[in-house]
Amino acid sequence: MPSRVQTLRDANRRIPDWLDCVIARHEQAAVVTPDQMAGLLAELLKAGEGLRAEPTPEQGVDPELDDELEKYRRNVERLQRMLPAIHNQLLTERARLESQRARVQAAAEWARASRRTL
């Protein structure tokens, strides 16, 4: 089982990559994919589980852990700043999907009505 420091180090290496990918996609007005959200959530859950597994020593006792915790905190704060934009993207995508669904339903109703008149 990896140590808490190693778990945080791994998360701190992967989370910025995910966040950078979202920013690149955001500039192109693309929607965050479910796979991206699942990957980020998995990283956060794994890191959180590692942090809850044992008490965190006071700051200064383990400088390596302190450094990884600070990096993790910065990553989570960066994510927090991005969440409103992600939320807006998801709301926009939901509205687009609902519009498409309404168009498909209208087309299906038209097709049913057309069959009845033939």
C-alpha positions as CSV (number, residue, x, y, z in Angstrom):
1,M,0.0,0.0,0.0
2,P,1.5,3.4,-1.0
3,S,2.3,5.8,1.8
4,R,0.2,8.9,2.3
5,V,3.0,11.1,0.9
6,Q,3.2,8.9,-2.2
7,T,-0.6,8.9,-2.7
8,L,-0.6,12.7,-2.4
9,R,2.4,13.0,-4.8
10,D,0.6,10.9,-7.3
11,A,-2.6,12.9,-7.0
12,N,-0.6,16.2,-7.2
13,R,1.0,14.9,-10.5
14,R,-2.3,13.9,-12.1
15,I,-4.8,16.6,-10.9
16,P,-3.0,19.5,-12.7
17,D,-2.9,17.5,-15.9
18,W,-6.7,17.1,-15.7
19,L,-7.2,20.7,-14.8
20,D,-5.0,21.8,-17.7
21,C,-7.0,19.6,-20.1
22,V,-10.2,21.2,-18.9
23,I,-8.8,24.7,-19.4
24,A,-7.7,23.8,-22.9
25,R,-11.1,22.4,-23.7
26,H,-12.8,25.4,-22.1
27,E,-11.0,27.8,-24.3
28,Q,-12.4,25.8,-27.3
29,A,-15.9,25.9,-25.7
30,A,-16.0,22.1,-25.3
31,V,-17.8,20.3,-22.5
32,V,-16.0,18.4,-19.8
33,T,-16.4,14.8,-20.5
34,P,-17.8,12.2,-18.0
35,D,-14.5,10.4,-18.1
36,Q,-12.6,13.5,-17.1
37,M,-14.9,14.1,-14.2
38,A,-14.7,10.5,-13.1
39,G,-10.9,10.6,-13.3
40,L,-10.7,13.7,-11.2
41,L,-13.2,12.4,-8.7
42,A,-11.2,9.2,-8.4
43,E,-8.1,11.2,-7.7
44,L,-9.8,13.3,-5.0
45,L,-11.4,10.3,-3.4
46,K,-8.1,8.3,-3.3
47,A,-6.2,11.3,-1.8
48,G,-9.0,12.0,0.7
49,E,-9.1,8.4,1.8
50,G,-5.4,8.5,2.4
51,L,-5.7,11.7,4.4
52,R,-8.5,10.3,6.6
53,A,-6.7,6.9,7.1
54,E,-4.4,8.3,9.9
55,P,-4.1,11.6,11.8
56,T,-2.1,14.3,10.1
57,P,1.0,15.3,12.1
58,E,1.5,18.9,13.1
59,Q,3.1,21.0,10.4
60,G,6.9,20.8,10.5
61,V,7.0,17.2,11.7
62,D,7.2,15.7,8.2
63,P,8.4,18.4,5.7
64,E,7.8,16.1,2.7
65,L,4.1,15.6,3.8
66,D,3.7,19.3,4.4
67,D,5.0,20.1,0.9
68,E,2.6,17.5,-0.7
69,L,-0.3,18.8,1.4
70,E,0.3,22.4,0.3
71,K,0.5,21.3,-3.4
72,Y,-2.8,19.4,-2.9
73,R,-4.4,22.4,-1.2
74,R,-3.4,24.6,-4.2
75,N,-4.8,22.0,-6.6
76,V,-8.1,21.8,-4.8
77,E,-8.3,25.6,-4.6
78,R,-7.6,25.8,-8.4
79,L,-10.4,23.3,-9.0
80,Q,-12.7,25.3,-6.7
81,R,-12.1,28.4,-8.9
82,M,-12.9,26.4,-12.0
83,L,-16.1,24.8,-10.7
84,P,-18.4,27.7,-11.7
85,A,-17.2,27.5,-15.3
86,I,-17.6,23.8,-15.4
87,H,-21.1,24.1,-13.9
88,N,-22.0,26.6,-16.6
89,Q,-20.7,24.3,-19.3
90,L,-22.7,21.4,-17.9
91,L,-25.9,23.6,-17.8
92,T,-25.3,24.7,-21.4
93,E,-24.9,21.1,-22.5
94,R,-28.0,20.0,-20.6
95,A,-30.0,22.7,-22.3
96,R,-28.6,21.6,-25.7
97,L,-29.5,18.0,-25.0
98,E,-33.0,18.9,-23.8
99,S,-33.5,20.9,-27.0
100,Q,-32.4,18.0,-29.1
101,R,-34.7,15.6,-27.2
102,A,-37.6,17.9,-27.8
103,R,-36.8,18.0,-31.5
104,V,-36.6,14.2,-31.7
105,Q,-39.9,13.9,-29.8
106,A,-41.6,16.3,-32.2
107,A,-40.2,14.4,-35.2
108,A,-41.5,11.1,-33.7
109,E,-44.9,12.6,-33.1
110,W,-45.0,13.9,-36.6
111,A,-44.0,10.5,-38.0
112,R,-46.8,8.8,-35.9
113,A,-49.4,11.3,-37.1
114,S,-48.2,10.9,-40.7
115,R,-48.7,7.1,-40.5
116,R,-52.3,7.6,-39.2
117,T,-53.2,9.8,-42.2
118,L,-51.8,7.4,-44.8
